[in-house]
Every structure is written in structure tokens, then in C-alpha cells.
Amino acid sequence: MTDDQSETRARILAVAGQMGNPATPAEQTATSRGWLDADGTPTDDGRDMLEAMGEQTGTRSVFRG
């Protein structure tokens, strides 16, 4: 895995950890959503998700209750 892939993977896992069930490992959440492949390598969907998240401006935060 390249350094770029490792950084992208870390960012995907950070998002998956925030969006997924706290009892579910972030890697499992990311894989089930198609953001990482079976080897843990970022997929096109994972990169697209990060790009879409980065393009958000002026959005409101959502807080868990």
C-alpha cells in the first residue's frame, strides 16, 4: 500500500468510526459500505465519499443524542 493509500485509508476509517455503530470496528463499517475492499485498500467509492465530505461548506453539524 502506498503512503497516499495509507493516508486515505486512515481518513476513511476516521469517518467510518464516527458514522458507524460504536460497537462495530471502523474497518468493518468501511468495508460494508464499500469504502475499503476486502484487503483494506481504499476503493473508488471511499475516495468519492472523502471528496464529497471535503466539498461540503456551510453545512450544519449533526450531534448524536
Rosetta constraint file for C-alpha pairs under 8 A:
AtomPair CA 1 CA 5 HARMONIC 5.95 0.50
AtomPair CA 1 CA 6 HARMONIC 6.44 0.50
AtomPair CA 1 CA 41 HARMONIC 7.47 0.50
AtomPair CA 2 CA 6 HARMONIC 6.19 0.50
AtomPair CA 3 CA 7 HARMONIC 6.17 0.50
AtomPair CA 4 CA 8 HARMONIC 6.13 0.50
AtomPair CA 5 CA 9 HARMONIC 5.93 0.50
AtomPair CA 5 CA 41 HARMONIC 7.00 0.50
AtomPair CA 5 CA 42 HARMONIC 6.62 0.50
AtomPair CA 6 CA 10 HARMONIC 6.16 0.50
AtomPair CA 7 CA 11 HARMONIC 6.30 0.50
AtomPair CA 8 CA 12 HARMONIC 6.17 0.50
AtomPair CA 8 CA 42 HARMONIC 6.76 0.50
AtomPair CA 8 CA 47 HARMONIC 7.35 0.50
AtomPair CA 9 CA 13 HARMONIC 6.12 0.50
AtomPair CA 9 CA 36 HARMONIC 7.58 0.50
AtomPair CA 9 CA 40 HARMONIC 7.61 0.50
AtomPair CA 9 CA 41 HARMONIC 6.76 0.50
AtomPair CA 9 CA 42 HARMONIC 5.69 0.50
AtomPair CA 10 CA 14 HARMONIC 6.20 0.50
AtomPair CA 11 CA 15 HARMONIC 6.42 0.50
AtomPair CA 11 CA 50 HARMONIC 7.77 0.50
AtomPair CA 12 CA 16 HARMONIC 6.08 0.50
AtomPair CA 12 CA 30 HARMONIC 7.00 0.50
AtomPair CA 12 CA 35 HARMONIC 7.12 0.50
AtomPair CA 12 CA 42 HARMONIC 7.80 0.50
AtomPair CA 12 CA 46 HARMONIC 6.67 0.50
AtomPair CA 12 CA 50 HARMONIC 7.10 0.50
AtomPair CA 13 CA 17 HARMONIC 5.93 0.50
AtomPair CA 13 CA 26 HARMONIC 5.48 0.50
AtomPair CA 13 CA 27 HARMONIC 6.13 0.50
AtomPair CA 13 CA 30 HARMONIC 6.57 0.50
AtomPair CA 14 CA 18 HARMONIC 6.49 0.50
AtomPair CA 14 CA 26 HARMONIC 7.44 0.50
AtomPair CA 15 CA 19 HARMONIC 6.13 0.50
AtomPair CA 16 CA 20 HARMONIC 5.55 0.50
AtomPair CA 16 CA 26 HARMONIC 5.15 0.50
AtomPair CA 16 CA 27 HARMONIC 7.39 0.50
AtomPair CA 16 CA 29 HARMONIC 5.90 0.50
AtomPair CA 16 CA 30 HARMONIC 5.55 0.50
AtomPair CA 17 CA 21 HARMONIC 7.73 0.50
AtomPair CA 17 CA 22 HARMONIC 7.15 0.50
AtomPair CA 17 CA 25 HARMONIC 7.24 0.50
AtomPair CA 17 CA 26 HARMONIC 4.61 0.50
AtomPair CA 17 CA 29 HARMONIC 7.63 0.50
AtomPair CA 18 CA 22 HARMONIC 7.95 0.50
AtomPair CA 20 CA 24 HARMONIC 6.87 0.50
AtomPair CA 20 CA 26 HARMONIC 6.97 0.50
AtomPair CA 20 CA 29 HARMONIC 6.00 0.50
AtomPair CA 24 CA 28 HARMONIC 6.71 0.50
AtomPair CA 24 CA 29 HARMONIC 6.74 0.50
AtomPair CA 25 CA 29 HARMONIC 6.50 0.50
AtomPair CA 26 CA 30 HARMONIC 6.10 0.50
AtomPair CA 27 CA 31 HARMONIC 6.04 0.50
AtomPair CA 27 CA 36 HARMONIC 7.73 0.50
AtomPair CA 27 CA 40 HARMONIC 7.52 0.50
AtomPair CA 28 CA 32 HARMONIC 6.04 0.50
AtomPair CA 29 CA 33 HARMONIC 6.20 0.50
AtomPair CA 30 CA 34 HARMONIC 6.25 0.50
AtomPair CA 30 CA 35 HARMONIC 5.06 0.50
AtomPair CA 30 CA 36 HARMONIC 5.67 0.50
AtomPair CA 31 CA 35 HARMONIC 5.69 0.50
AtomPair CA 31 CA 36 HARMONIC 4.73 0.50
AtomPair CA 31 CA 37 HARMONIC 5.98 0.50
AtomPair CA 31 CA 38 HARMONIC 6.86 0.50
AtomPair CA 31 CA 40 HARMONIC 7.47 0.50
AtomPair CA 34 CA 43 HARMONIC 7.02 0.50
AtomPair CA 34 CA 45 HARMONIC 6.42 0.50
AtomPair CA 34 CA 46 HARMONIC 6.84 0.50
AtomPair CA 35 CA 42 HARMONIC 5.94 0.50
AtomPair CA 35 CA 43 HARMONIC 5.39 0.50
AtomPair CA 35 CA 44 HARMONIC 7.39 0.50
AtomPair CA 35 CA 45 HARMONIC 5.39 0.50
AtomPair CA 35 CA 46 HARMONIC 3.70 0.50
AtomPair CA 35 CA 47 HARMONIC 7.41 0.50
AtomPair CA 35 CA 49 HARMONIC 7.81 0.50
AtomPair CA 36 CA 40 HARMONIC 5.15 0.50
AtomPair CA 36 CA 41 HARMONIC 5.24 0.50
AtomPair CA 36 CA 42 HARMONIC 4.45 0.50
AtomPair CA 36 CA 43 HARMONIC 5.30 0.50
AtomPair CA 36 CA 46 HARMONIC 6.42 0.50
AtomPair CA 37 CA 41 HARMONIC 5.41 0.50
AtomPair CA 37 CA 42 HARMONIC 6.41 0.50
AtomPair CA 37 CA 43 HARMONIC 6.19 0.50
AtomPair CA 42 CA 46 HARMONIC 5.76 0.50
AtomPair CA 42 CA 47 HARMONIC 6.81 0.50
AtomPair CA 43 CA 47 HARMONIC 6.38 0.50
AtomPair CA 44 CA 48 HARMONIC 6.02 0.50
AtomPair CA 45 CA 49 HARMONIC 6.08 0.50
AtomPair CA 46 CA 50 HARMONIC 6.41 0.50
AtomPair CA 47 CA 51 HARMONIC 6.21 0.50
AtomPair CA 48 CA 52 HARMONIC 6.10 0.50
AtomPair CA 49 CA 53 HARMONIC 6.13 0.50
AtomPair CA 50 CA 54 HARMONIC 6.10 0.50
AtomPair CA 51 CA 55 HARMONIC 6.26 0.50
AtomPair CA 52 CA 56 HARMONIC 6.71 0.50
